[in-house]
Amino acid sequence: MSKEMGVIIFGLLVVLIPHLGIPGSWQTVLLSIAGVVVATLGFLLRGEVLSHTRESGFAKPGHSFVESAGHTTRHDQQEIV
């Protein structure tokens, strides 16, 4: 099961638990467990998104707009014949 699907399933579980006729003490335990799982999956997904943006060159610290930094690349320095 993917992390995204886990968030959906446990989110639906959080919505449905109060309406299933489960005793109050069990509801509290199940909602707490489901909440911790959703939060953990959320943090893991956020970590994946942040690592992908760093790997792809986006969101470099200190360089909001890399194109306007004024640096030339090797491609720009080659003469066109």
N, C-alpha and C positions, 0 to 999 in steps of 0.2 A: 504494500500500500504506500503510495507517495505521501509526502508530508502535506501537500495541498489537500488531498483527499482526507487525510486524518483530521485536518482542521475543520473541514466540512462535516464529517461524521460526528466528531466530538462537539462541535457547535450545535448540531441538531439534537444531540443527546442532552445538552444543557437546556435546550428549549423544551424538550419532551419530558424530562424527568419529573417536573412538578405535576404533570397531568397523567401520570401512569398509575397513581394510587399507591405509590411506595410509601412506607412509613417515614415519618419526619426525620428520625435519626439516620436512616439509610439514605434519604434524599440529601441530607447535609454531607455525608461521606461521599456519595457518588458525584454530587455537584463539585465538591472540592477536588476530587481526583480528576474529573473532566476539565475543570478550570486549569489545573496545573498542567495537564497534557496539552491543552490549547495554547497556553502561554509558552510552554517549552517549544512546541512546534513553530509558533510564531517567531520566537527568538532564533531558532535554527534557520527558518526561511529568510529572515532578515539578514542573517550572517551570510547566507548564500548569495543574496542579491548584492550585498556590499562587496563580497569577494569578486563577483562577476564584474561589477563596475570598475573595480581597481584593476583587474586583469585586462579589461578592454580599453583602458586608457582614460576613462571618464573619471571625474571627481578627484583629480590629483590635488593634494593639499597645496594651497597657495596659487593655484592656476585655475581660476574659474573659467576663463576663456582662453584656451591654449592657442587658438588661431590668432589672437590679437597680442600674443606675447612678444612679437617682433623678432623671433629667432628664424634664421634661414635654415633650410634643410639642404642636404646634398643634392637633391633633385633640383632645387632652385638655383644652385650654383653652377650647374652644368650648362655649357653653351649649346644652343640649338643650331645645328648646321644645316 
